Amino acid sequence: MALKKILDEMEDHMKKSVRNVHDEFSSIRTGKASPSLVENIMVEYYGSQLKLREIAGITTPDPRLIVVQPWDVGAVSAIEKAIMKSDLGITPNNDGRILRIPIPELNEERRKDLIKLVKKMSEDGKVSIRNIRRHANHEIEREFKEATVTEDEKFEAVEKTQKKTDEHIKEIDELVKHKEKEIMEV
């Protein structure tokens, strides 16, 4: 049935949008060391762009320190350069073999800026979900015009798209609440 396929695809796309927002949130610094802060930084390595986690081991031996140990010692300077270019605002300590990245305390102003960034990211995610809903509703309407579904089926499907949209937007709101709490934690 065409409606089921439309609704299933819509659900998959919405889940991906929520997962994307979650992944974006994990890259936001909260004052605690976490490998997710640096693991997706792109590093120029022998002419190609690779994620940091693909060329180095990343650990957090204590709550204020990230240790990056490249599998190839020759990549240390490239990794250091990539971390300094990133928008994290942190400078690694390089001993020639490993990089130690101290995570400083966040001040109140920086915390508020991070919360604004979280809210912007969440709004982008919500817009994405609404666009997915609009596309699904357009497909449902097209099916109705082609007379492959009845008017009742069309209205039921449109109701389901709205219900799923509300669920996924609520999920993003929960992620925002959790991230705000994490950022404001001292």
Backbone torsions as a table, in degrees:
resi	resn	phi	psi	omega
1	MET	NA	135.1	-175.3
2	ALA	-65.8	-38.8	-178.9
3	LEU	-63.3	-42.1	179.7
4	LYS	-60.7	-41.9	179.6
5	LYS	-63.6	-44.2	179.0
6	ILE	-60.1	-47.1	-178.2
7	LEU	-67.4	-38.4	178.7
8	ASP	-65.4	-43.8	178.4
9	GLU	-63.4	-41.3	178.8
10	MET	-59.9	-46.4	-179.9
11	GLU	-59.8	-45.2	179.0
12	ASP	-60.4	-45.9	-179.6
13	HIS	-64.4	-39.3	179.4
14	MET	-66.0	-41.4	177.7
15	LYS	-61.6	-39.5	178.5
16	LYS	-64.9	-37.9	178.1
17	SER	-63.5	-44.1	178.9
18	VAL	-63.7	-43.5	-179.9
19	ARG	-63.0	-38.1	178.1
20	ASN	-63.4	-43.6	177.6
21	VAL	-61.3	-44.0	178.9
22	HIS	-59.5	-44.6	179.8
23	ASP	-64.6	-39.4	177.2
24	GLU	-63.3	-40.6	179.5
25	PHE	-62.5	-35.4	-176.7
26	SER	-67.7	-17.8	179.1
27	SER	-87.9	0.3	-179.2
28	ILE	-92.0	128.6	-176.7
29	ARG	-69.3	135.6	-179.0
30	THR	-119.2	4.3	-177.5
31	GLY	97.7	-12.7	175.8
32	LYS	-109.5	142.9	178.3
33	ALA	-71.3	134.7	177.8
34	SER	-150.6	133.7	178.6
35	PRO	-55.9	-29.2	-178.0
36	SER	-65.3	-16.8	177.2
37	LEU	-65.3	-33.9	-173.4
38	VAL	-118.2	-13.2	-170.2
39	GLU	-62.7	-25.2	-178.5
40	ASN	-99.6	6.0	176.5
41	ILE	-64.1	132.0	-179.0
42	MET	-83.8	129.5	-177.5
43	VAL	-117.9	133.1	174.3
44	GLU	-77.2	111.1	-174.6
45	TYR	-132.1	110.3	-178.1
46	TYR	49.5	46.7	174.0
47	GLY	83.9	-0.4	177.6
48	SER	-127.7	156.8	179.7
49	GLN	-92.2	121.0	178.8
50	LEU	-127.6	151.2	174.6
51	LYS	-72.8	145.3	-177.5
52	LEU	-54.3	-39.6	-177.7
53	ARG	-64.9	-17.5	179.9
54	GLU	-83.0	-16.8	-177.1
55	ILE	-122.8	3.9	-177.9
56	ALA	-155.2	155.6	171.6
57	GLY	-87.8	138.0	-177.3
58	ILE	-123.8	122.8	179.7
59	THR	-131.6	163.0	175.8
60	THR	-128.1	88.5	-178.1
61	PRO	-67.0	-25.0	172.8
62	ASP	-147.6	168.2	-172.4
63	PRO	-62.9	-12.6	-177.6
64	ARG	-117.2	15.4	-175.5
65	LEU	-143.2	134.2	172.2
66	ILE	-113.9	132.4	177.5
67	VAL	-113.9	126.5	179.4
68	VAL	-113.8	119.1	179.5
69	GLN	-118.1	103.8	-179.3
70	PRO	-66.5	147.3	177.3
71	TRP	-75.2	-23.5	175.5
72	ASP	-118.7	116.0	-176.9
73	VAL	-58.9	-25.0	178.7
74	GLY	-66.2	-13.5	-177.9
75	ALA	-91.0	-4.0	-175.1
76	VAL	-56.2	-48.5	-176.7
77	SER	-68.1	-36.3	178.0
78	ALA	-64.9	-40.4	178.9
79	ILE	-65.6	-44.5	179.8
80	GLU	-59.0	-44.2	-179.9
81	LYS	-61.8	-43.5	-178.5
82	ALA	-65.3	-39.5	179.8
83	ILE	-66.4	-40.6	-179.9
84	MET	-68.5	-31.6	177.8
85	LYS	-73.8	-25.4	-176.7
86	SER	-64.5	163.8	-177.7
87	ASP	-86.7	19.7	-179.9
88	LEU	-75.3	-27.0	-179.9
89	GLY	72.7	33.2	178.9
90	ILE	-127.0	148.9	-178.3
91	THR	-116.1	124.0	179.9
92	PRO	-79.1	152.5	172.5
93	ASN	-98.3	124.5	-174.4
94	ASN	-107.7	122.1	176.2
95	ASP	-107.1	12.2	178.1
96	GLY	96.1	-24.9	179.4
97	ARG	-118.2	-40.5	179.8
98	ILE	-132.8	160.4	177.4
99	LEU	-112.6	130.9	174.4
100	ARG	-108.6	127.6	-177.0
101	ILE	-117.0	102.2	177.4
102	PRO	-74.5	135.3	179.7
103	ILE	-102.7	108.4	-178.7
104	PRO	-75.0	160.5	174.5
105	GLU	-62.1	146.9	176.3
106	LEU	-89.1	136.1	174.1
107	ASN	-84.8	169.3	-174.8
108	GLU	-59.3	-42.5	-178.8
109	GLU	-63.8	-43.5	179.8
110	ARG	-64.4	-38.6	178.1
111	ARG	-61.0	-43.7	179.5
112	LYS	-64.7	-39.3	176.7
113	ASP	-62.3	-41.1	179.6
114	LEU	-65.1	-37.9	178.4
115	ILE	-65.5	-38.7	175.7
116	LYS	-61.1	-41.6	179.4
117	LEU	-63.8	-42.4	178.1
118	VAL	-60.4	-44.6	-179.0
119	LYS	-65.9	-36.7	177.3
120	LYS	-65.7	-44.5	178.7
121	MET	-61.4	-40.5	-179.5
122	SER	-67.5	-37.7	178.8
123	GLU	-65.3	-39.1	175.8
124	ASP	-61.0	-40.4	177.9
125	GLY	-64.5	-41.1	179.3
126	LYS	-65.6	-40.5	177.8
127	VAL	-61.5	-42.0	178.0
128	SER	-59.4	-44.9	179.3
129	ILE	-63.5	-41.6	178.6
130	ARG	-65.1	-36.4	177.0
131	ASN	-65.7	-38.2	177.2
132	ILE	-63.3	-42.7	177.5
133	ARG	-60.9	-45.7	-178.9
134	ARG	-60.5	-42.3	178.5
135	HIS	-63.5	-44.1	179.8
136	ALA	-63.0	-43.5	178.8
137	ASN	-62.9	-36.9	177.4
138	HIS	-63.4	-43.0	179.2
139	GLU	-65.1	-39.6	178.5
140	ILE	-63.5	-44.2	179.1
141	GLU	-61.8	-40.1	178.5
142	ARG	-62.7	-42.8	177.8
143	GLU	-61.0	-40.1	179.8
144	PHE	-64.9	-44.4	-179.5
145	LYS	-64.6	-31.2	177.7
146	GLU	-81.9	1.9	177.0
147	ALA	62.7	30.3	175.5
148	THR	-92.0	-12.9	175.7
149	VAL	-134.2	153.8	178.7
150	THR	-82.1	168.9	179.3
151	GLU	-63.8	-39.7	178.4
152	ASP	-62.3	-43.5	178.4
153	GLU	-62.7	-38.7	179.3
154	LYS	-62.0	-48.9	-178.6
155	PHE	-65.3	-37.2	177.3
156	GLU	-63.7	-42.5	179.7
157	ALA	-66.5	-41.1	178.0
158	VAL	-63.3	-39.2	176.2
159	GLU	-60.9	-42.9	179.5
160	LYS	-63.7	-39.6	179.3
161	THR	-63.2	-39.9	179.5
162	GLN	-66.8	-41.1	179.6
163	LYS	-61.9	-45.7	179.7
164	LYS	-65.6	-38.4	177.4
165	THR	-60.6	-47.8	179.5
166	ASP	-60.2	-42.1	-179.7
167	GLU	-61.4	-46.0	-176.5
168	HIS	-72.0	-34.0	176.3
169	ILE	-67.0	-38.8	177.0
170	LYS	-63.4	-38.2	178.0
171	GLU	-61.6	-42.7	177.7
172	ILE	-64.3	-41.3	178.0
173	ASP	-59.6	-38.5	177.4
174	GLU	-64.9	-41.2	177.4
175	LEU	-61.3	-40.5	179.0
176	VAL	-62.7	-47.2	179.7
177	LYS	-57.4	-45.6	-178.9
178	HIS	-63.5	-43.7	-178.1
179	LYS	-68.3	-39.2	177.0
180	GLU	-59.9	-45.6	179.6
181	LYS	-60.8	-43.0	179.7
182	GLU	-62.6	-41.8	-178.6
183	ILE	-69.0	-40.2	-176.5
184	MET	-78.4	-13.5	178.1
185	GLU	-65.2	131.2	-179.3
186	VAL	-100.7	NA	NA
